[in-house]
Amino acid sequence: WTLAPALTHSAPPLDVVEMLVWGREGVVATYKHPNLPGLLLEAVRLASFGALWPVYLFGQGCVAASFAAVYLLGRDLLGPGRALAGTLLLTGIFYYSWPTPEVNHNLLQMPLWAWTGLALWRAVQSERILWWFLLGLFAGLSLWAKYSSGLLLLAAFVWLLADGRGRACLSRPGPWLALAVCALVALAQAIYMVESGFLPLDYATTRAGSSKAGGPVSFLLAQLADHAVFALMALAAGLFGAGAARAPAEESGARRFLLILGIGPLLLTALAAVATGLGLKDMWGMPMFNWSGLLLMALLPGRFDGRRLARLGAMAAGLLVLVPAAYAAAVLFGASISDKPVRVAWPQDAIAGRLLRGYIEETGAAPRIVVGHQWLAGLVALKAPGDPSVSINADPGKSPWVSDRDIAERGALAVWRTGRKLPPGMAALAAGWPLRRETFRWSDSPTARPIRITWTVIPPRPPGTRKTGSADR
């Protein structure tokens, strides 16, 4: 899963571009989400001198970290054999394979949720202060990944109240230490939410209210569909059948833990959609299924043995080879299926090279600001020398690190898809400046429609001089 995108992508996925655009600004959050993924990807980019393959490796590190925490938790709950089986089964869940090159908030939630669950169980069972501290740390970091991590924390609190040993811990310092650490880690996010007027909530509400968001039933069905290969693996391994449900009574606590943390966030999400009337995006379920394999092994342990574990291992190994190969083929041969390019097939080098050369020829220097949609402007900015900032559609509310004055004084390269209606800020910015139009081929297929881009140069204005175009608004 590192090689498949690294060898086939001619441009990063949308969310990777977005994370890198935000990461270079060093902000704690944006109008969409907290910015931990962006900050981490920027660190990866700097450490690798701009190479992209380490970003994909980082994404697989998130998956591996999730698997490690799941195995460790499963070993505590069910023993090493079933823990390994429950971990191997995760390779059959869609979210752990095809979407993982798109490193984003959902992907980063996966390991943080998994380690939060492990820390919670070990904190209660061992009553060691270290695990309570780690619980608070992972819980706080999960809120830096995405605010919807609150669903997991709510499910964790429900389990504490439902479990006798968990309730007993509430009279001791451990849980309160965890709460204090979580609050301290998440404090910067709380401050951002208040100071921004809760912009991320507005964004989430808009997304949930869009025509592309489905209802709770379609959301739940989509999550079941994402487990299709998971179920086939369990079936082929022989885990279903007579005697499968013989579960030891002494594992009732483990089953309760896995049920509440494994299904609780999913049900809370669906109930919230019913209560508010808002829709749900299928990918919002991505971090919720770390414990699916362990839950299956806890509920249906009766037919598990070494032979069936070996079958699961063979199937998991096959999936780790075949699915990335299918992904690579889909990217390479996508032009024969559709005349529209997937984003990772865009010719980033050609687009950025042509626009940057044009800007440098006119101004004598590389752009310090690129204005446009975060995808297209980001493609150009990521290839530009000097790490220019991206102003998202010339909207200071979406990119407060770039002001109108910054654009007027430093100049900017403005870029957008030809024929697209411009947001008001972009339209005002580009008015009065010469427009250039470029066409780029992304495939040799005769049916592939070219990518058409319009761009303009907003030249820098020396301080104290009056504008000659419409760079100021």
N, C-alpha and C positions, 0 to 999 in steps of 0.2 A: 504493500500500500504506500510505500515511499517511492518505489521505482515507477509504478504505473502512472501517477500524475507527473512525476519529474521528467519522464521520457516522452510524454504525449502532450502536455499542456504547452501552448504557445502564449498563454496568459494565465495569471492566477485566477482562481474562482472569485466570484463577487465578494463573498464575505472576507476572504483573505485580503483583497485590495482594501476593503473598508477597514479592517482591523489595522493594517499598516498605515493607512491614512490617519487614523485616530492615534495610533501608538506613538507616532513621531511627535505629536503635540504634547505628550506627557500629562494629559488630563485624567482625572479620576473617573469621569463618566461623560457620556454624551447625551444628546436628546433622545437616543434610543435605549441605551443600556449602560451599565457600569463598564469600565474600560480595562479590566484585568486582561482579557484576551489580547487587546491591542498593545498593552504595555509589554506583555510577554513576547508577542511576535516581533515587536520592535527590538527587544533584546536579542532575540534569535537572529534577526536580520543584521544587526550591528556585529554580533559575534561571528557571523558567517560572511561578512563583507558583502552583503547584498545578495548572496546566492539564495535561490528559492527552495531548493530541495530540502534544506534543514527545516523549513516551515512544515513541509509534509511529514518529515520525521518527527517533529514536535507533535503533530496530530496523532501519529501512531504511538507516541509516548503517552498521550492521554489515554488511549485505549489500553495500552499495556499496564498503566498505573491502575486503571479501573479493574482489569482482570486480576492484578496482584491483590488488591484490597478485597475483591470478591472471594478469591481463593482463601485468603487468611481468615475472613469471616466464616466461610463455609467450613473450614477446618475446625474452628472453634465450635460451630453449631452441629455439624454432621459428621465430622471425621474427614481425613484427607482424601479418601476415595471419592465419596460423593461430592466433596468440595471441588475436586478436579473436574468431575463430570458436569457439575453445575456451571463451572467456568467455561468449559469447552462448548457447552450448549449456546453460550452467548455469541459464538461465531456465526450462528444461524439467524441472529436478529439483524434486520436490515440496518439499524442505526450503528452497528459496530463495523460496517464494511463500506458500502457505497457512498454514504455522505461524508466519510471521515477526511477526505482531502480538503473539504470545505471547513477549514479550522475557524470555529466561531464560538459564540457563547454557549450554545447547546453542547458542543463537544467538550468544552472545558468543564461544564457542569458535571459530566459523567464521572471523572475521577474524584472530584471534590465531594459529590454525593456518596460515592462508594466509600471513601475514607471517613466521611462523617458517620456513616452507618457502622463501620468497623469500630471507630473510636467510641461511639455511643454504647455498643454492646460491651466492649472491653472495660469501659469506665464503670458501668453498672456491675459487671461480674467481678471485677478485680478491686473496685473502689480505690484505685490508685489515682493520685492527684495528676500524674502525668497524662493519663488518658482523658481526664476531664479537661485539662488544659488543651490537649490536642483536639478534643471535640469542639471547644470554643473556637480554636484557630481555624479548623476546617469549615465549620459552620459560617464563620465570618467571611472567610475567603469565598465560600460558595455564593454569598451575597454580592461579592465583587465580580463574580462570573455572570450572574443574572439574578434579578430581583425575584424571579419566580422560585428561587431556591427556598423562599419562605414556606412553600408548600411542603417540602421535605422536613423543615424544622417544625412545622405544625404537626406533621405525622409523628415525628420523633417525640414530641411532647405528649401526644395522645398515647404512645406506647409507654412512656414513663408512668403515666397515670394508670394504664391498664395492667401493668406488670407489678406484682407484689414487691419484688426486689427493687424495681425502679422507684416505686412510691416511697419505699423506706429511705432511699438515697436523698430524697428531697429535704430531709431533716439534717443532712450533713453538708459540709462546705462545698463538696465537689460540683454539684449542678450549678451552684451560684457562681463558682469560679468560672465554669464554662460559659455561663450567661454573660459575666463581666468581660471575659476575653472576646467573645463574639461581638458584644456591643462596642468594645474598643476598636476591634478590627474594622467593623462596619460603620464606624462613626463618620468617616469621610463621605461615605455614600449617603448617609442620612443628611449631612450638611448640604451635599449637592442637591438632593431632592428638594429640600426646602428652598434653597437659594435659586433653583431653576424654576420654581413654581410647579414642581412635579411633572416636568416635561416627559420623562419616560413613561409615566402613566398615561399621558395624553397620546403618546405614540402607540402604546399597547392597545388602548381603547380604539384608536383609529384602525389598527391592524385587525383587531377582533371584529370590527364592524364592517370590514371590507367584504365585497362580494365573493372574494376567494376564500374566506373563512367559512368552515362548515359548522354544523351543529354538534352537540355533544355525542349524538348517536354515531354520526359519520366519523367523528374523532376517535371514538372507542373502536369502531370497526377498522379504522386505519391502523390502529395499534395492534389489533389482532392479525391483520394482514401482514404487518411487519414481523410477526412471529411465525409466519408460515413455514419457513425453512427450519426454524427452531423445532416446530412440532414434527416435521418430517424426520429430522435427525433423531428425536426421541423415539419416534415410531420405528425407524429403521434399526435403531440400536436395541429394540425389544424392551423398552422401559414400560410400555403399556401392556395390559393383558391381565390374566388371572393372577391375583395375589399382589398386584402392584401397589394397592393402597394400604398394605400392612405397615403402619407407621408406629414406631415405639412410643409408648405413653410418656416416657421421660423426655421426649423431644417436643412436647407441647409448647414449651416456652420459646423454642427456636421457631416453630411454625407460626406462633403468634407474632413474633418479631418480624419475620419475613413477610407475613401477610400485611401487617400494618405499614411497614416501610415500602414494601413492594407494590401494594395496590392503593394505599392511602393517598399519595399525591395524585394518582390518576383519577380516583373518584372525586377528590376535592376539586380538581380541575373541571371535571364534567359537571359537578354540582354548582360550581361558580358560574359556569356558562348557562345552566338552567335558570339560576337565580337572577342573573343580570340580563339575559336575553342576548348576550354577545356570542360571537362565533369563536371557533378555535382553529388554529393552524396545526396540521398534522405533525409537523416537525417539533412542536412544543413538547411532544412526548419523549423526545430523544433521551433525556437523562434518567427517565423513570424506571428503567428495566434492568439495572445492574443485578437485581436479585431474582430475576425470572428463573434462571437455571437452578439456583439453590432452592427456590420455592417449589419447583417441580420435584426436585430430589427429596425435599422434606415431606411433600404430600404423597408421593408415589415411590417409596424406596424399596418396595418389596421385591422387585425383579432385578435390582442392581447387583452386578458382580464384575469381576475383572474382565471377563470376555466382552461384556457390554461397554465397559469403559474403553477398551481397546477400539471398539467400533466407533465410539464417539471421537476418539483421538484421530482415527484415520479420516473420518468425515470432516473434522475441523481442519486438518492439514490440507485436505483437498480443497475446501472452500477458500483457504488462505492463498491458494495458488490460482484457482479457477476464476473466482470473482474479480480479483484485480486484473486478470487477463481479459475478462469480459468488459470491464470498465475501460481498459486501454483500447480495446477494439471499438467500443462505442464512440470514443473520442476520435480515433483515427478515421473511422469510416462513417462518421455521422453525416457527412455531406451527401452520401448516397441515399440517406434516409430522409433528410430534411434540407430545404434550401436556406434555412436560417441557421446561422452558426451558434452553437452553444458558446457561452462566454469564454470558456477555456480554449476555444479554437480561434479567438481573435488574434490577429497578428500584432501583438503588442510592440515588438521591436520596430516594425515598419511604421506604425501609427505614431509612436512616441518620437522616433527618429525624424520623421518628416516634419512634424509640428515643432519640435525643439529646434531643428535647423532653421526653420522659417523665423522663429522668434529671435534666435541669436543673430541671424542675418540682418534683421530690422533694428534691433536694439543694441547689439554688440555684447550682450551678456545673456546667460541662462535665466529663465524666469524664476522669480522668488515666490510667486503665487500662481497656482493653476486653479481656474474657476470652472465649475461645471458639476454634473452629477458625480457622486463619489466614485462610481465605477470608471467612467471614461476619463475624468480628470485624474483619478488615482492611477490609471494605467500610465498616463503621461508623467505624472509627478514621480512615480516610483523609478522611472528610467532617467530622470533629470539629475544633473549634477547639483550638489548643494542641498539636497533634500528639501525642495520647496514645499510650502504649506498648500493645502487644498481648501479652497473656500467652496463649500457645498452650495451650489446654485446661487452664489452671492447672497446668502442668507446668514446674517450674523447670529441668528438664533440657533442655527444648526452648526455653525462653525465660528464660535465666539473668539477663536484665536486669530481671526482675520477680520479687521474692521474695514469700513468703506475708506477711511483715511489711509489704511495700509495699502489698499489697492491703488488709490490715487497717487500715493507717493512712491511706491515700489514698482508699480505696473503689474500686469498680469497677462497670462495666456488663458483666454476663455475658449472653451470647446464644448460642442454638443452634437447630438445626432441630427443630421440634416432632415428637415421636415417635421421635427418634433416641436411642439408648442413650448416656448421658453417660460420658465417661472418669471414672475414680475421682476425680481432682482436681476436675473440674467438679461432679460430684455432691456432693462434700463441701462445696464452696464455696457452692453454691446452696441447700443444705439449710437450712430454717428461714426463708428469705426469701420474700415473696410473689412468685408467678410471674404474669407477664403474657403473654398470647398475642395475636399479631397475624397478620392474613392480608393478603397482598399479591397483587394481580393484575399479571401481567406481559405479558398479551396480551388483546386483545378477542375472541379466538377462543373459542367456547363449549366447545371440547374442552380448552382449556388448564387444567391443574390449578394452583390457586393455590399460592403459596409461604407456608408456615406457619412462624412463628418464635415461639419462647418466649424471654423475657428477664426479668431481675431486676436490681434495684439492690442492690449491696452498699455501704451508706453508709459514708463515711469515719468512723473512730473516733478521737477526740482521743487523743493520747498519754497514757498513764497510766490510761485508763479500761478497764473490763472489757467484753468483748464482750456483745452482746445477741442475736446470732444465731449463725450458724455460719461466720463469715468466716475464723476461725482453724482450723487443723487441727493 
